[in-house]
């Protein structure tokens, strides 16, 4: 298959400023001209992130991780002697804007690859398009498992975030320690209900006589969790599973402690900037740690975290770590394949094992549905002299696939063909 041509021209880009942890997403009226002198020797990477809208704090972190990864490759001479040109677009946290900017990157900018995106709704809008255009997309931060199920799975889509079911396995370690009565809370949308279902099954697998004493689904972006937490307190659980995200994650934990709820708190996953916003109440909670800056199993993670801190003025979050790793997933495969041609790169990504990633000692994409398979760390939030609040690893599972649908039963076979 011939390589995609790279055009030349004048483009307009969204610029992002980040300093001392404060985010400024540059609006549409602040666009400045950016002259892009393309060449056939460049590899063009299109990145999409929520630089504005309700999930902008996550999107900015994701974009920063992507930028740092590209910078690291270019400082080392690029890939197979070719420099990488990063073209970053704002999804605005909206499905229509995300798809429109995907089209811009593919049709106008002629990118070789796509990465990024937080929201699963945007990904689902993109999936038929990238399949039509045969453009590889490594989605670095969307968690909903529906993305790798029929009819959404396809040959050109790779889901870098591990299965939500795998992430919920982290509840098993605290469940064995704190007691059998558990309450569940997550946002009222597809992914929130999915993770509660998975977490309950993971709990029962580890503690068969565990008792589920309640479950609630507040609206996404809720500001007052007191009515829900009052019900939790009345149920007197040993543990509360917290699956709310973003500001809801912060509010749930802070309001729970303010109201005097003293049961164990287990969160779906860890976000360092949100932990900082919670403060001392985060200490003692347990979580699935998808990215640990000072990961004891991955020494390289600290090296990249230090570079990120120097460049952006604060420690990287999970979103930044996943964004960085998504870029490496693409370009390590390009390096090994020796080409940017689509089919050889896909075949390489399907067969290769990525070693010493910043997320896990080993990382791979399952050929049957392009779901990422990697280690899971269950951790406890602790005070830390470097990070203020950090993570202590309680359990390391190098290859937790026991609850995934077997590769030959995904139903994705016909969707993975080209």
C-alpha positions in Angstrom: 0.0 0.0 0.0 1.5 3.4 -0.9 2.5 5.9 1.8 0.1 8.7 2.4 1.2 12.0 0.8 1.9 14.9 3.0 0.5 18.3 1.9 2.1 21.7 2.4 0.3 24.8 3.5 -0.7 27.3 6.2 -2.8 25.8 9.0 -4.3 27.3 12.2 -3.7 25.5 15.5 -5.0 25.5 19.0 -2.2 26.7 21.4 -2.1 25.6 24.9 -0.5 27.1 27.9 0.1 25.3 31.1 2.0 26.6 34.1 2.2 25.5 37.8 -0.7 23.2 37.3 -3.1 25.9 36.0 -4.7 25.2 32.7 -5.6 27.7 30.0 -7.4 26.3 27.0 -7.1 28.7 24.1 -10.5 29.5 22.6 -11.4 29.6 18.9 -11.1 33.4 18.8 -7.5 33.2 19.9 -6.2 31.1 17.0 -2.9 32.2 15.6 -1.4 31.3 12.3 1.0 28.4 12.3 3.0 27.8 9.2 3.5 24.1 8.6 6.2 23.3 6.1 5.5 19.7 5.4 7.7 17.2 3.6 7.5 13.6 2.6 10.2 12.9 5.2 8.0 13.9 8.1 5.7 11.5 9.9 2.4 13.3 10.7 0.7 12.4 13.9 -2.8 13.8 14.4 -3.8 14.1 18.1 -7.3 14.9 19.4 -7.8 16.1 23.0 -10.5 18.0 25.0 -8.7 21.3 25.3 -12.0 23.0 26.2 -15.3 21.9 27.6 -16.2 19.9 30.7 -13.4 17.3 30.5 -10.7 19.9 29.5 -8.6 19.2 32.7 -8.3 15.6 31.5 -7.8 16.6 27.8 -5.0 19.0 28.6 -3.1 16.4 30.6 -3.6 13.9 27.7 -2.3 16.5 25.2 0.7 17.3 27.3 1.7 13.6 27.5 1.4 13.3 23.8 3.5 16.4 23.2 6.3 15.1 25.6 6.4 11.8 23.8 6.8 13.4 20.4 9.4 15.7 21.7 11.4 12.8 23.1 11.3 10.9 19.8 12.4 14.0 17.8 15.2 14.8 20.2 16.6 11.3 19.4 16.3 11.8 15.6 12.7 10.8 15.0 11.7 7.4 13.7 13.9 5.6 11.2 15.4 9.0 10.4 12.1 10.8 9.9 11.0 13.6 12.3 7.5 13.6 13.7 5.1 16.5 13.1 2.4 16.8 15.8 -0.9 18.3 14.7 -3.2 18.8 17.7 -6.9 19.5 17.5 -9.5 20.3 20.2 -12.5 18.0 20.5 -14.2 20.6 22.7 -15.5 17.6 24.7 -18.2 17.3 21.9 -18.9 14.4 19.5 -19.5 16.7 16.5 -16.4 18.8 17.0 -14.3 15.7 17.6 -15.5 14.1 14.3 -15.1 17.3 12.4 -11.5 17.8 13.5 -10.8 14.1 12.8 -11.9 14.7 9.2 -9.7 17.8 9.1 -6.6 15.9 10.3 -7.2 13.0 7.8 -8.4 14.8 4.7 -6.6 18.2 4.9 -3.5 17.4 6.9 -3.0 13.9 5.6 -1.9 12.5 8.9 -0.4 9.0 9.0 -1.8 8.2 12.4 -4.3 9.4 15.0 -4.2 9.3 18.8 -5.8 10.8 21.9 -9.5 11.3 22.8 -11.1 11.0 26.3 -14.8 10.5 25.7 -16.1 7.2 24.4 -19.0 9.0 22.6 -16.5 10.8 20.4 -14.6 7.6 19.7 -17.8 5.9 18.6 -18.5 8.7 16.1 -14.9 8.4 14.8 -14.8 4.6 14.4 -16.8 4.2 11.2 -14.8 7.1 9.7 -11.3 5.8 10.5 -12.4 2.4 9.1 -13.6 4.0 5.9 -10.3 6.0 5.6 -8.1 3.1 6.8 -6.3 5.4 9.3 -4.8 3.8 12.4 -6.2 5.3 15.6 -4.7 4.5 19.0 -7.3 5.8 21.5 -5.3 6.5 24.6 -7.9 7.3 27.3 -11.4 6.0 26.7 -12.5 3.3 29.1 -15.9 2.0 27.9 -15.5 -1.6 26.8 -18.2 -1.2 24.2 -15.6 0.3 21.9 -14.0 -3.2 21.3 -17.3 -5.0 21.0 -19.4 -5.5 17.8 -20.2 -3.4 15.8 -17.6 -0.9 17.1 -14.4 -2.9 17.0 -12.5 -2.6 13.7 -9.1 -3.2 12.2 -7.9 0.4 12.5 -9.0 1.1 16.1 -6.7 0.2 19.1 -8.0 0.7 22.7 -5.0 1.5 24.8 -6.8 1.7 28.1 -7.2 -1.8 29.7 -10.7 -3.3 30.0 -12.9 -1.7 32.6 -13.5 -5.3 33.9 -9.8 -5.7 34.5 -9.6 -2.4 36.3 -12.3 -3.4 38.7 -10.3 -6.4 39.8 -8.5 -3.9 42.1 -11.5 -4.1 44.5 -10.6 -7.6 45.5 -7.6 -6.7 47.6 -9.3 -4.2 49.9 -12.5 -6.5 50.0 -10.4 -9.2 51.6 -9.2 -6.7 54.3 -12.0 -4.4 55.3 -15.2 -6.5 55.4 -18.0 -8.0 53.3 -20.7 -5.3 53.1 -20.2 -3.0 50.1 -22.1 -0.1 48.6 -21.5 1.1 45.0 -21.8 4.6 43.5 -21.0 5.7 39.9 -22.1 8.3 37.4 -25.5 7.7 35.6 -24.3 6.8 32.1 -23.2 3.7 30.3 -19.7 3.4 31.5 -20.7 4.2 35.1 -23.2 1.3 35.1 -20.7 -0.9 33.4 -18.0 -0.5 36.0 -20.5 -1.1 38.9 -21.6 -4.3 37.3 -18.0 -5.4 36.8 -16.9 -4.3 40.3 -19.7 -6.3 41.9 -18.8 -9.4 39.9 -15.1 -8.9 40.8 -16.1 -8.5 44.5 -18.1 -11.7 44.5 -15.3 -13.6 42.7 -12.9 -12.8 45.5 -15.4 -12.8 48.4 -18.3 -15.1 47.5 -20.3 -14.3 50.6 -19.9 -10.5 50.1 -23.1 -8.5 50.6 -24.0 -5.7 48.2 -26.1 -3.4 50.4 -26.9 -0.7 47.8 -26.0 1.1 44.5 -26.7 4.6 43.3 -26.0 6.5 40.0 -25.9 10.3 40.5 -26.1 12.4 37.4 -22.7 13.1 35.7 -21.5 16.4 37.1 -23.6 16.3 40.3 -22.6 18.9 42.9 -24.4 17.7 46.0 -23.8 14.0 46.9 -25.3 14.4 50.4 -28.6 12.6 49.5 -26.7 9.6 48.2 -24.2 9.5 51.0 -27.0 9.7 53.5 -28.3 6.4 52.1 -24.8 4.9 52.2 -24.4 5.8 55.9 -27.8 4.3 56.7 -26.6 1.0 55.0 -23.5 0.9 57.2 -21.2 -0.7 54.6 -17.6 -1.8 55.3 -16.6 -0.3 51.9 -17.9 2.2 49.3 -16.9 1.8 45.7 -16.5 5.3 44.2 -16.9 5.2 40.4 -17.7 8.9 39.9 -15.3 10.8 37.7 -13.8 14.3 37.4 -15.2 16.8 39.8 -17.6 14.1 41.0 -14.7 12.0 42.2 -13.4 15.0 44.3 -16.9 15.9 45.7 -17.9 12.3 46.6 -14.8 11.7 48.7 -14.7 15.1 50.3 -18.4 15.2 51.1 -18.3 11.6 52.4 -15.6 12.5 55.0 -17.3 15.8 55.9 -20.5 14.0 56.7 -18.6 11.5 58.9 -18.7 8.4 56.7 -15.9 6.3 58.0 -16.1 3.2 55.9 -13.3 2.2 53.5 -13.3 4.1 50.2 -12.2 2.3 47.0 -12.0 4.4 43.8 -12.2 3.1 40.2 -8.8 4.5 39.3 -6.3 7.2 40.4 -5.9 10.7 39.1 -3.1 12.6 40.9 -4.4 16.2 40.2 -7.8 15.2 41.6 -6.1 13.6 44.6 -4.4 16.9 45.3 -7.7 18.7 45.1 -9.2 16.2 47.7 -6.3 16.6 50.1 -5.8 14.6 53.3 -9.1 12.7 52.8 -7.5 10.8 49.9 -5.1 9.0 52.3 -6.1 5.4 53.0 -8.3 5.0 49.9 -7.5 2.2 47.6 -7.6 2.2 43.8 -6.6 0.7 40.5 -3.4 2.5 39.6 -3.2 2.7 35.8 -0.1 4.9 35.9 2.3 5.4 38.8 5.1 8.0 38.3 7.4 6.2 40.6 6.3 2.7 39.7 8.6 0.2 41.4 8.2 -2.3 38.5 8.9 0.3 35.8 11.9 2.5 36.8 11.6 4.4 33.5 8.3 5.9 34.6 10.1 8.2 37.1 12.4 9.4 34.4 9.5 10.5 32.2 7.7 12.0 35.2 10.6 14.2 36.0 10.8 15.4 32.4 7.1 16.1 32.5 7.4 18.0 35.8 10.3 20.1 34.4 8.3 20.9 31.2 4.8 21.6 32.6 5.4 22.5 36.2 3.5 19.7 37.9 3.5 16.0 38.1 1.8 14.0 35.4 -1.6 12.4 35.8 -2.9 9.1 34.5 -4.2 10.9 31.4 -0.7 12.2 30.7 0.8 8.8 31.2 -1.7 7.1 28.9 -1.3 9.9 26.3 2.5 9.4 26.3 2.1 5.6 26.0 -0.3 5.9 23.1 2.4 7.7 21.0 5.0 5.0 21.9 2.5 2.3 20.9 2.4 3.8 17.4 6.0 4.7 16.8 7.7 1.6 18.4 5.6 -0.4 15.9 6.6 1.9 13.0 10.2 1.5 14.0 9.9 -2.2 14.0 7.9 -2.4 10.8 10.3 -0.1 9.1 7.5 1.8 7.4 4.4 4.0 8.0 2.3 2.0 5.6 -0.9 1.1 7.3 -1.2 -2.7 7.0 2.4 -3.5 8.0 2.1 -1.3 11.1 -1.2 -2.9 12.1 0.3 -6.4 11.7 3.2 -5.3 13.8 1.0 -3.8 16.5 -1.0 -7.0 16.7 2.0 -9.2 17.1 4.5 -7.2 19.2 5.0 -7.1 22.9 5.9 -3.6 24.2 8.6 -3.9 26.9 9.3 -1.4 29.6 6.5 1.0 28.9 5.9 3.8 31.4 2.6 2.0 32.4 3.6 -1.6 32.7 6.6 -3.9 32.3 4.8 -5.5 29.4 2.0 -4.2 27.1 0.3 -5.7 24.1 -2.8 -5.4 21.9 -4.9 -8.5 21.6 -5.3 -9.3 17.9 -8.9 -10.4 18.2 -10.3 -7.0 19.2 -7.3 -4.7 19.8 -8.0 -4.5 23.5 -4.8 -3.6 25.5 -3.5 -6.2 27.8 -1.1 -5.1 30.6 -0.3 -5.3 34.3 -2.7 -4.1 37.0 -1.5 -2.4 40.2 -3.8 -2.2 43.2 -2.6 0.6 45.4 -3.3 2.6 48.5 -3.1 6.4 48.6 -0.4 7.6 51.1 1.4 10.8 52.0 4.5 11.2 49.9 7.4 13.7 50.4 7.8 14.1 46.6 4.3 13.9 45.2 2.5 15.1 48.4 0.0 12.2 47.8 1.3 9.1 46.2 0.6 5.4 45.9 1.8 2.3 47.8 1.4 -0.9 45.7 -0.6 -3.5 47.5 -0.9 -6.1 44.7 0.8 -6.5 41.3 -1.0 -8.7 38.6 1.3 -9.0 35.6 -1.3 -10.4 33.2 -4.8 -10.2 34.5 -7.0 -11.6 31.7 -9.0 -14.3 33.5 -12.3 -12.3 33.3 -12.0 -11.0 29.8 -14.1 -12.5 27.0 -11.8 -15.1 25.3 -10.3 -13.8 22.1 -12.1 -16.3 19.9 -15.5 -15.3 21.4 -15.4 -11.5 21.0 -17.5 -11.6 17.8 -15.1 -9.1 16.2 -13.7 -11.4 13.5 -15.6 -9.9 10.6 -15.1 -6.4 11.8 -11.3 -6.8 12.0 -10.9 -7.6 8.3 -9.9 -5.0 5.6 
